[in-house]
């Protein structure tokens, strides 16, 4: 194991103006608002979204299903947890008719800010605007509870996510470094 520092950006968006338009949600997808019984579904979607990504190196719990369950419990227990900004994305598969959860986002109140904790879409469901739709719904939830601004942190090496957030109106306000133990092959 060796210590590595990951560059991360704190990005913010002002919610007092209009939000970017939400893309149309394809008919096989459905947004599902937070409910306590969905904690493990959020953890599963988070694990499937992050386990092979750079963020699993930065935050090892994202590369472990049990770690994702613990993380979801911690988020849901936070004093500022906002169900209005916490959503699952379900895909209705025609083969078995059972919804499969393929995306997740969680939000908390942090003072006068909304804070996006994690936004993840499983690899099979990426590049169709689904992450944008989840983010739009979470930002709408922050606005519903009267928060004027929202922030998130993103690993700089996750270029696709950084570009997405910039395109949607987020601005980088700070660069931070996260230390992590990384196993070298």
PyMOL commands that set and color helices and strands:
alter all, ss='L'
color gray80, all
select helices_A, chain A and resi 36-50+55-58+60-63+65-77+123-125+130-144+159-167
alter helices_A, ss='H'
color red, helices_A
select strands_A, chain A and resi 2-14+29-33+81-92+99-110+113-121+149-155+171-182
alter strands_A, ss='S'
color yellow, strands_A
deselect
rebuild
show_as cartoon
